[in-house]
Amino acid sequence: MSLYLKPKALEENYQIKKESFHEYIDKVKKNAPWDIYTIVNSTLSKNPYTSKFPFKFFSLNISKVNYKVLFLKSILKFYAKNIYLLFSYLIALLLYKIYFLNKKTREPKVVIDTFGLIDQVNKLGRFEENYFKGVYELLDKYKVDYVILLRLYKVGKNPFKLINFFKIINQENQNFIFEYEFFTVKDFLKLFMLILKYPFKTLRLLQGEQTQTDRLFNQVLIEDISMCSFDSFSRYILGKNIAKIDMIEKVYAWSEFQVIERSFNYGIRSTNSIIEINALQFFINNQKYFNAYIDELDFNMLSSPDKVFVNGRYYLQDRKNIRYDIGVSLRYKEIFNFNGIQEEKNIVLLGSYIERDTKYLLESVEDFNHIIFKNHPAVDISKFGKIPKNIVLSNDNIYTLFETTKLVISTSFAGTSVEAVACGISVIVVASQDNLTANPLVEYGQGKIWDIAFSQDDITMVYNRLIKYRNKNPNEIQKMAQWYKENFFVEPTEENIVKVFELDKERK
């Protein structure tokens, strides 16, 4: 049977079946061998962007397949991709040995694990990243012995970009380390064997087909073999190597708890029980980004961090062995400096890095005027073809745009919709047409300051309803905005940053 649900029906089915979804995956994880092959499995991660299982589970999408043919196709894709990435990794290792000269003498107590955006660094000609803005200056001020561990983003496709990257990094004053520094011949053999064995180790997770869910899980499990991340294996080896460095006491890692973080944590915790791993989730989350929520089972499997710091108190979770605590909104500093809406005249479209959702958004507003489109910086705008005449493109900062905005129309998964609501702007979230709608807003204020449009026809109706409420209830709008600001954000003051990173203790 193959049955696709429309976006509204899909959302309703999610609300009914969300608990059974988690129960099913957790049952499989509990009964599986707790090793690296299980830790990095895409299906068990619950990530709706790397596995088809969440969407198919809630959309009732089950089809007949030949498992042997499907397995053959999946492993061919998996081996083709990962053999290429393995050779690319070796080229990157060689380039590191030749071009990275900034190997300072250091004995770091603290590791800051973050993404190194190669294209951005090469374009700017200097190291800059938006994940931990304002933290490095305070680490220096409090004289913390730290090192920055860079995860090189999208290096696999073209490792030769590293030549210019390393030349730039060599000029920086900060201490950097890369996983290549620790990589040995023994590690290469281990990496090769992990890749070789993974597809066959995945077959251990096949379920006895007693229900339709079992059949669906088995089908997706085999399909997802090709989705397994090469970086999850290399990060596992890196974690084991980091765990052997005696002076390291703490790791602070940007974490969406994807498989690259799970495998890194597992590499450390399965080797060294002393190093404290702190997961920094300084981003706007949503209910359907299932993989980001860390539970006791993950702790028992040794794939979790010890502490999780979140972007606001709304995201705090009650766990027995994992400490959840309030973090700091490093990427959302401007929300605390926003002086309010000066003139309510424009509609702002906020694009997403999910291109098909943005394209649908652009096609849905032909009946509106005073529209400004802010494209996602990681997406090439030429991919959307000719922009409709009623839409004006803008590269302005979103908070500059918010000063003259009455309503924002955003795609699924766009965290900027929470920023907009927290600034007192009404928001329409346009549902995804081919996946779960990852809405970062919550029930509070729905139908008043924000709402979902499940189709193009819904947008006008939802717009009229929100604008009507907005005009009649300005005080309520401000009350709801303040609630979102207080529950989803923490001002990145020096005091708050010092608290998260325990800098006062480090100085002592």
Secondary structure as a PSIPRED ss2 file (coil, helix, strand):
# PSIPRED VFORMAT (PSIPRED V4.0)

   1 M C   1.000  0.000  0.000
   2 S E   0.000  0.000  1.000
   3 L C   1.000  0.000  0.000
   4 Y C   1.000  0.000  0.000
   5 L C   1.000  0.000  0.000
   6 K C   1.000  0.000  0.000
   7 P H   0.000  1.000  0.000
   8 K H   0.000  1.000  0.000
   9 A H   0.000  1.000  0.000
  10 L H   0.000  1.000  0.000
  11 E H   0.000  1.000  0.000
  12 E H   0.000  1.000  0.000
  13 N H   0.000  1.000  0.000
  14 Y H   0.000  1.000  0.000
  15 Q H   0.000  1.000  0.000
  16 I H   0.000  1.000  0.000
  17 K H   0.000  1.000  0.000
  18 K H   0.000  1.000  0.000
  19 E H   0.000  1.000  0.000
  20 S H   0.000  1.000  0.000
  21 F H   0.000  1.000  0.000
  22 H H   0.000  1.000  0.000
  23 E H   0.000  1.000  0.000
  24 Y H   0.000  1.000  0.000
  25 I H   0.000  1.000  0.000
  26 D H   0.000  1.000  0.000
  27 K H   0.000  1.000  0.000
  28 V H   0.000  1.000  0.000
  29 K H   0.000  1.000  0.000
  30 K H   0.000  1.000  0.000
  31 N H   0.000  1.000  0.000
  32 A C   1.000  0.000  0.000
  33 P C   1.000  0.000  0.000
  34 W C   1.000  0.000  0.000
  35 D C   1.000  0.000  0.000
  36 I H   0.000  1.000  0.000
  37 Y H   0.000  1.000  0.000
  38 T H   0.000  1.000  0.000
  39 I H   0.000  1.000  0.000
  40 V C   1.000  0.000  0.000
  41 N C   1.000  0.000  0.000
  42 S C   1.000  0.000  0.000
  43 T C   1.000  0.000  0.000
  44 L C   1.000  0.000  0.000
  45 S C   1.000  0.000  0.000
  46 K C   1.000  0.000  0.000
  47 N C   1.000  0.000  0.000
  48 P C   1.000  0.000  0.000
  49 Y C   1.000  0.000  0.000
  50 T C   1.000  0.000  0.000
  51 S C   1.000  0.000  0.000
  52 K C   1.000  0.000  0.000
  53 F H   0.000  1.000  0.000
  54 P H   0.000  1.000  0.000
  55 F H   0.000  1.000  0.000
  56 K H   0.000  1.000  0.000
  57 F H   0.000  1.000  0.000
  58 F H   0.000  1.000  0.000
  59 S H   0.000  1.000  0.000
  60 L C   1.000  0.000  0.000
  61 N E   0.000  0.000  1.000
  62 I C   1.000  0.000  0.000
  63 S C   1.000  0.000  0.000
  64 K C   1.000  0.000  0.000
  65 V C   1.000  0.000  0.000
  66 N C   1.000  0.000  0.000
  67 Y H   0.000  1.000  0.000
  68 K H   0.000  1.000  0.000
  69 V H   0.000  1.000  0.000
  70 L H   0.000  1.000  0.000
  71 F H   0.000  1.000  0.000
  72 L H   0.000  1.000  0.000
  73 K H   0.000  1.000  0.000
  74 S H   0.000  1.000  0.000
  75 I H   0.000  1.000  0.000
  76 L H   0.000  1.000  0.000
  77 K H   0.000  1.000  0.000
  78 F H   0.000  1.000  0.000
  79 Y H   0.000  1.000  0.000
  80 A H   0.000  1.000  0.000
  81 K H   0.000  1.000  0.000
  82 N H   0.000  1.000  0.000
  83 I H   0.000  1.000  0.000
  84 Y H   0.000  1.000  0.000
  85 L H   0.000  1.000  0.000
  86 L H   0.000  1.000  0.000
  87 F H   0.000  1.000  0.000
  88 S H   0.000  1.000  0.000
  89 Y H   0.000  1.000  0.000
  90 L H   0.000  1.000  0.000
  91 I H   0.000  1.000  0.000
  92 A H   0.000  1.000  0.000
  93 L H   0.000  1.000  0.000
  94 L H   0.000  1.000  0.000
  95 L H   0.000  1.000  0.000
  96 Y H   0.000  1.000  0.000
  97 K H   0.000  1.000  0.000
  98 I H   0.000  1.000  0.000
  99 Y H   0.000  1.000  0.000
 100 F C   1.000  0.000  0.000
 101 L C   1.000  0.000  0.000
 102 N C   1.000  0.000  0.000
 103 K C   1.000  0.000  0.000
 104 K C   1.000  0.000  0.000
 105 T C   1.000  0.000  0.000
 106 R C   1.000  0.000  0.000
 107 E C   1.000  0.000  0.000
 108 P C   1.000  0.000  0.000
 109 K C   1.000  0.000  0.000
 110 V E   0.000  0.000  1.000
 111 V E   0.000  0.000  1.000
 112 I E   0.000  0.000  1.000
 113 D E   0.000  0.000  1.000
 114 T E   0.000  0.000  1.000
 115 F E   0.000  0.000  1.000
 116 G E   0.000  0.000  1.000
 117 L C   1.000  0.000  0.000
 118 I H   0.000  1.000  0.000
 119 D H   0.000  1.000  0.000
 120 Q H   0.000  1.000  0.000
 121 V H   0.000  1.000  0.000
 122 N H   0.000  1.000  0.000
 123 K H   0.000  1.000  0.000
 124 L H   0.000  1.000  0.000
 125 G C   1.000  0.000  0.000
 126 R C   1.000  0.000  0.000
 127 F C   1.000  0.000  0.000
 128 E C   1.000  0.000  0.000
 129 E C   1.000  0.000  0.000
 130 N C   1.000  0.000  0.000
 131 Y C   1.000  0.000  0.000
 132 F C   1.000  0.000  0.000
 133 K C   1.000  0.000  0.000
 134 G C   1.000  0.000  0.000
 135 V H   0.000  1.000  0.000
 136 Y H   0.000  1.000  0.000
 137 E H   0.000  1.000  0.000
 138 L H   0.000  1.000  0.000
 139 L H   0.000  1.000  0.000
 140 D H   0.000  1.000  0.000
 141 K H   0.000  1.000  0.000
 142 Y C   1.000  0.000  0.000
 143 K C   1.000  0.000  0.000
 144 V C   1.000  0.000  0.000
 145 D C   1.000  0.000  0.000
 146 Y E   0.000  0.000  1.000
 147 V E   0.000  0.000  1.000
 148 I E   0.000  0.000  1.000
 149 L E   0.000  0.000  1.000
 150 L E   0.000  0.000  1.000
 151 R E   0.000  0.000  1.000
 152 L E   0.000  0.000  1.000
 153 Y C   1.000  0.000  0.000
 154 K C   1.000  0.000  0.000
 155 V C   1.000  0.000  0.000
 156 G C   1.000  0.000  0.000
 157 K C   1.000  0.000  0.000
 158 N C   1.000  0.000  0.000
 159 P H   0.000  1.000  0.000
 160 F H   0.000  1.000  0.000
 161 K H   0.000  1.000  0.000
 162 L H   0.000  1.000  0.000
 163 I H   0.000  1.000  0.000
 164 N H   0.000  1.000  0.000
 165 F H   0.000  1.000  0.000
 166 F H   0.000  1.000  0.000
 167 K H   0.000  1.000  0.000
 168 I H   0.000  1.000  0.000
 169 I H   0.000  1.000  0.000
 170 N C   1.000  0.000  0.000
 171 Q C   1.000  0.000  0.000
 172 E C   1.000  0.000  0.000
 173 N C   1.000  0.000  0.000
 174 Q C   1.000  0.000  0.000
 175 N C   1.000  0.000  0.000
 176 F E   0.000  0.000  1.000
 177 I E   0.000  0.000  1.000
 178 F C   1.000  0.000  0.000
 179 E H   0.000  1.000  0.000
 180 Y H   0.000  1.000  0.000
 181 E H   0.000  1.000  0.000
 182 F H   0.000  1.000  0.000
 183 F C   1.000  0.000  0.000
 184 T C   1.000  0.000  0.000
 185 V H   0.000  1.000  0.000
 186 K H   0.000  1.000  0.000
 187 D H   0.000  1.000  0.000
 188 F H   0.000  1.000  0.000
 189 L H   0.000  1.000  0.000
 190 K H   0.000  1.000  0.000
 191 L H   0.000  1.000  0.000
 192 F H   0.000  1.000  0.000
 193 M H   0.000  1.000  0.000
 194 L H   0.000  1.000  0.000
 195 I H   0.000  1.000  0.000
 196 L H   0.000  1.000  0.000
 197 K H   0.000  1.000  0.000
 198 Y H   0.000  1.000  0.000
 199 P H   0.000  1.000  0.000
 200 F H   0.000  1.000  0.000
 201 K H   0.000  1.000  0.000
 202 T H   0.000  1.000  0.000
 203 L H   0.000  1.000  0.000
 204 R H   0.000  1.000  0.000
 205 L H   0.000  1.000  0.000
 206 L C   1.000  0.000  0.000
 207 Q C   1.000  0.000  0.000
 208 G C   1.000  0.000  0.000
 209 E C   1.000  0.000  0.000
 210 Q C   1.000  0.000  0.000
 211 T C   1.000  0.000  0.000
 212 Q H   0.000  1.000  0.000
 213 T H   0.000  1.000  0.000
 214 D H   0.000  1.000  0.000
 215 R H   0.000  1.000  0.000
 216 L H   0.000  1.000  0.000
 217 F H   0.000  1.000  0.000
 218 N H   0.000  1.000  0.000
 219 Q H   0.000  1.000  0.000
 220 V H   0.000  1.000  0.000
 221 L H   0.000  1.000  0.000
 222 I H   0.000  1.000  0.000
 223 E H   0.000  1.000  0.000
 224 D H   0.000  1.000  0.000
 225 I H   0.000  1.000  0.000
 226 S H   0.000  1.000  0.000
 227 M H   0.000  1.000  0.000
 228 C C   1.000  0.000  0.000
 229 S C   1.000  0.000  0.000
 230 F H   0.000  1.000  0.000
 231 D H   0.000  1.000  0.000
 232 S H   0.000  1.000  0.000
 233 F H   0.000  1.000  0.000
 234 S H   0.000  1.000  0.000
 235 R H   0.000  1.000  0.000
 236 Y H   0.000  1.000  0.000
 237 I H   0.000  1.000  0.000
 238 L H   0.000  1.000  0.000
 239 G H   0.000  1.000  0.000
 240 K H   0.000  1.000  0.000
 241 N H   0.000  1.000  0.000
 242 I H   0.000  1.000  0.000
 243 A H   0.000  1.000  0.000
 244 K C   1.000  0.000  0.000
 245 I C   1.000  0.000  0.000
 246 D C   1.000  0.000  0.000
 247 M C   1.000  0.000  0.000
 248 I C   1.000  0.000  0.000
 249 E C   1.000  0.000  0.000
 250 K E   0.000  0.000  1.000
 251 V E   0.000  0.000  1.000
 252 Y E   0.000  0.000  1.000
 253 A E   0.000  0.000  1.000
 254 W E   0.000  0.000  1.000
 255 S C   1.000  0.000  0.000
 256 E C   1.000  0.000  0.000
 257 F C   1.000  0.000  0.000
 258 Q C   1.000  0.000  0.000
 259 V H   0.000  1.000  0.000
 260 I H   0.000  1.000  0.000
 261 E H   0.000  1.000  0.000
 262 R H   0.000  1.000  0.000
 263 S H   0.000  1.000  0.000
 264 F H   0.000  1.000  0.000
 265 N H   0.000  1.000  0.000
 266 Y H   0.000  1.000  0.000
 267 G H   0.000  1.000  0.000
 268 I H   0.000  1.000  0.000
 269 R H   0.000  1.000  0.000
 270 S C   1.000  0.000  0.000
 271 T C   1.000  0.000  0.000
 272 N C   1.000  0.000  0.000
 273 S C   1.000  0.000  0.000
 274 I C   1.000  0.000  0.000
 275 I C   1.000  0.000  0.000
 276 E E   0.000  0.000  1.000
 277 I E   0.000  0.000  1.000
 278 N E   0.000  0.000  1.000
 279 A E   0.000  0.000  1.000
 280 L E   0.000  0.000  1.000
 281 Q E   0.000  0.000  1.000
 282 F C   1.000  0.000  0.000
 283 F C   1.000  0.000  0.000
 284 I C   1.000  0.000  0.000
 285 N C   1.000  0.000  0.000
 286 N C   1.000  0.000  0.000
 287 Q C   1.000  0.000  0.000
 288 K C   1.000  0.000  0.000
 289 Y C   1.000  0.000  0.000
 290 F H   0.000  1.000  0.000
 291 N H   0.000  1.000  0.000
 292 A H   0.000  1.000  0.000
 293 Y C   1.000  0.000  0.000
 294 I C   1.000  0.000  0.000
 295 D C   1.000  0.000  0.000
 296 E H   0.000  1.000  0.000
 297 L H   0.000  1.000  0.000
 298 D H   0.000  1.000  0.000
 299 F H   0.000  1.000  0.000
 300 N H   0.000  1.000  0.000
 301 M C   1.000  0.000  0.000
 302 L C   1.000  0.000  0.000
 303 S C   1.000  0.000  0.000
 304 S C   1.000  0.000  0.000
 305 P C   1.000  0.000  0.000
 306 D C   1.000  0.000  0.000
 307 K E   0.000  0.000  1.000
 308 V E   0.000  0.000  1.000
 309 F E   0.000  0.000  1.000
 310 V E   0.000  0.000  1.000
 311 N C   1.000  0.000  0.000
 312 G C   1.000  0.000  0.000
 313 R H   0.000  1.000  0.000
 314 Y H   0.000  1.000  0.000
 315 Y H   0.000  1.000  0.000
 316 L C   1.000  0.000  0.000
 317 Q C   1.000  0.000  0.000
 318 D C   1.000  0.000  0.000
 319 R C   1.000  0.000  0.000
 320 K C   1.000  0.000  0.000
 321 N C   1.000  0.000  0.000
 322 I C   1.000  0.000  0.000
 323 R E   0.000  0.000  1.000
 324 Y E   0.000  0.000  1.000
 325 D E   0.000  0.000  1.000
 326 I E   0.000  0.000  1.000
 327 G C   1.000  0.000  0.000
 328 V C   1.000  0.000  0.000
 329 S C   1.000  0.000  0.000
 330 L H   0.000  1.000  0.000
 331 R H   0.000  1.000  0.000
 332 Y H   0.000  1.000  0.000
 333 K H   0.000  1.000  0.000
 334 E H   0.000  1.000  0.000
 335 I H   0.000  1.000  0.000
 336 F H   0.000  1.000  0.000
 337 N C   1.000  0.000  0.000
 338 F C   1.000  0.000  0.000
 339 N C   1.000  0.000  0.000
 340 G C   1.000  0.000  0.000
 341 I C   1.000  0.000  0.000
 342 Q C   1.000  0.000  0.000
 343 E C   1.000  0.000  0.000
 344 E C   1.000  0.000  0.000
 345 K C   1.000  0.000  0.000
 346 N E   0.000  0.000  1.000
 347 I E   0.000  0.000  1.000
 348 V E   0.000  0.000  1.000
 349 L E   0.000  0.000  1.000
 350 L E   0.000  0.000  1.000
 351 G C   1.000  0.000  0.000
 352 S C   1.000  0.000  0.000
 353 Y C   1.000  0.000  0.000
 354 I C   1.000  0.000  0.000
 355 E H   0.000  1.000  0.000
 356 R H   0.000  1.000  0.000
 357 D H   0.000  1.000  0.000
 358 T H   0.000  1.000  0.000
 359 K H   0.000  1.000  0.000
 360 Y H   0.000  1.000  0.000
 361 L H   0.000  1.000  0.000
 362 L H   0.000  1.000  0.000
 363 E C   1.000  0.000  0.000
 364 S C   1.000  0.000  0.000
 365 V C   1.000  0.000  0.000
 366 E C   1.000  0.000  0.000
 367 D C   1.000  0.000  0.000
 368 F C   1.000  0.000  0.000
 369 N C   1.000  0.000  0.000
 370 H C   1.000  0.000  0.000
 371 I E   0.000  0.000  1.000
 372 I E   0.000  0.000  1.000
 373 F E   0.000  0.000  1.000
 374 K E   0.000  0.000  1.000
 375 N C   1.000  0.000  0.000
 376 H C   1.000  0.000  0.000
 377 P C   1.000  0.000  0.000
 378 A C   1.000  0.000  0.000
 379 V C   1.000  0.000  0.000
 380 D C   1.000  0.000  0.000
 381 I H   0.000  1.000  0.000
 382 S H   0.000  1.000  0.000
 383 K H   0.000  1.000  0.000
 384 F H   0.000  1.000  0.000
 385 G C   1.000  0.000  0.000
 386 K C   1.000  0.000  0.000
 387 I C   1.000  0.000  0.000
 388 P C   1.000  0.000  0.000
 389 K C   1.000  0.000  0.000
 390 N C   1.000  0.000  0.000
 391 I E   0.000  0.000  1.000
 392 V E   0.000  0.000  1.000
 393 L E   0.000  0.000  1.000
 394 S C   1.000  0.000  0.000
 395 N C   1.000  0.000  0.000
 396 D C   1.000  0.000  0.000
 397 N C   1.000  0.000  0.000
 398 I H   0.000  1.000  0.000
 399 Y H   0.000  1.000  0.000
 400 T H   0.000  1.000  0.000
 401 L H   0.000  1.000  0.000
 402 F H   0.000  1.000  0.000
 403 E C   1.000  0.000  0.000
 404 T C   1.000  0.000  0.000
 405 T E   0.000  0.000  1.000
 406 K E   0.000  0.000  1.000
 407 L E   0.000  0.000  1.000
 408 V E   0.000  0.000  1.000
 409 I E   0.000  0.000  1.000
 410 S E   0.000  0.000  1.000
 411 T E   0.000  0.000  1.000
 412 S C   1.000  0.000  0.000
 413 F C   1.000  0.000  0.000
 414 A C   1.000  0.000  0.000
 415 G C   1.000  0.000  0.000
 416 T H   0.000  1.000  0.000
 417 S H   0.000  1.000  0.000
 418 V H   0.000  1.000  0.000
 419 E H   0.000  1.000  0.000
 420 A H   0.000  1.000  0.000
 421 V H   0.000  1.000  0.000
 422 A H   0.000  1.000  0.000
 423 C C   1.000  0.000  0.000
 424 G C   1.000  0.000  0.000
 425 I C   1.000  0.000  0.000
 426 S E   0.000  0.000  1.000
 427 V E   0.000  0.000  1.000
 428 I E   0.000  0.000  1.000
 429 V E   0.000  0.000  1.000
 430 V E   0.000  0.000  1.000
 431 A C   1.000  0.000  0.000
 432 S C   1.000  0.000  0.000
 433 Q C   1.000  0.000  0.000
 434 D C   1.000  0.000  0.000
 435 N C   1.000  0.000  0.000
 436 L C   1.000  0.000  0.000
 437 T C   1.000  0.000  0.000
 438 A C   1.000  0.000  0.000
 439 N C   1.000  0.000  0.000
 440 P C   1.000  0.000  0.000
 441 L C   1.000  0.000  0.000
 442 V C   1.000  0.000  0.000
 443 E C   1.000  0.000  0.000
 444 Y C   1.000  0.000  0.000
 445 G C   1.000  0.000  0.000
 446 Q E   0.000  0.000  1.000
 447 G C   1.000  0.000  0.000
 448 K C   1.000  0.000  0.000
 449 I C   1.000  0.000  0.000
 450 W E   0.000  0.000  1.000
 451 D E   0.000  0.000  1.000
 452 I E   0.000  0.000  1.000
 453 A E   0.000  0.000  1.000
 454 F C   1.000  0.000  0.000
 455 S C   1.000  0.000  0.000
 456 Q H   0.000  1.000  0.000
 457 D H   0.000  1.000  0.000
 458 D H   0.000  1.000  0.000
 459 I H   0.000  1.000  0.000
 460 T H   0.000  1.000  0.000
 461 M H   0.000  1.000  0.000
 462 V H   0.000  1.000  0.000
 463 Y H   0.000  1.000  0.000
 464 N H   0.000  1.000  0.000
 465 R H   0.000  1.000  0.000
 466 L H   0.000  1.000  0.000
 467 I H   0.000  1.000  0.000
 468 K H   0.000  1.000  0.000
 469 Y H   0.000  1.000  0.000
 470 R H   0.000  1.000  0.000
 471 N H   0.000  1.000  0.000
 472 K H   0.000  1.000  0.000
 473 N C   1.000  0.000  0.000
 474 P H   0.000  1.000  0.000
 475 N H   0.000  1.000  0.000
 476 E H   0.000  1.000  0.000
 477 I H   0.000  1.000  0.000
 478 Q H   0.000  1.000  0.000
 479 K H   0.000  1.000  0.000
 480 M H   0.000  1.000  0.000
 481 A H   0.000  1.000  0.000
 482 Q H   0.000  1.000  0.000
 483 W H   0.000  1.000  0.000
 484 Y H   0.000  1.000  0.000
 485 K H   0.000  1.000  0.000
 486 E H   0.000  1.000  0.000
 487 N H   0.000  1.000  0.000
 488 F H   0.000  1.000  0.000
 489 F C   1.000  0.000  0.000
 490 V C   1.000  0.000  0.000
 491 E C   1.000  0.000  0.000
 492 P C   1.000  0.000  0.000
 493 T C   1.000  0.000  0.000
 494 E H   0.000  1.000  0.000
 495 E H   0.000  1.000  0.000
 496 N H   0.000  1.000  0.000
 497 I H   0.000  1.000  0.000
 498 V H   0.000  1.000  0.000
 499 K H   0.000  1.000  0.000
 500 V H   0.000  1.000  0.000
 501 F H   0.000  1.000  0.000
 502 E C   1.000  0.000  0.000
 503 L H   0.000  1.000  0.000
 504 D H   0.000  1.000  0.000
 505 K H   0.000  1.000  0.000
 506 E H   0.000  1.000  0.000
 507 R H   0.000  1.000  0.000
 508 K C   1.000  0.000  0.000
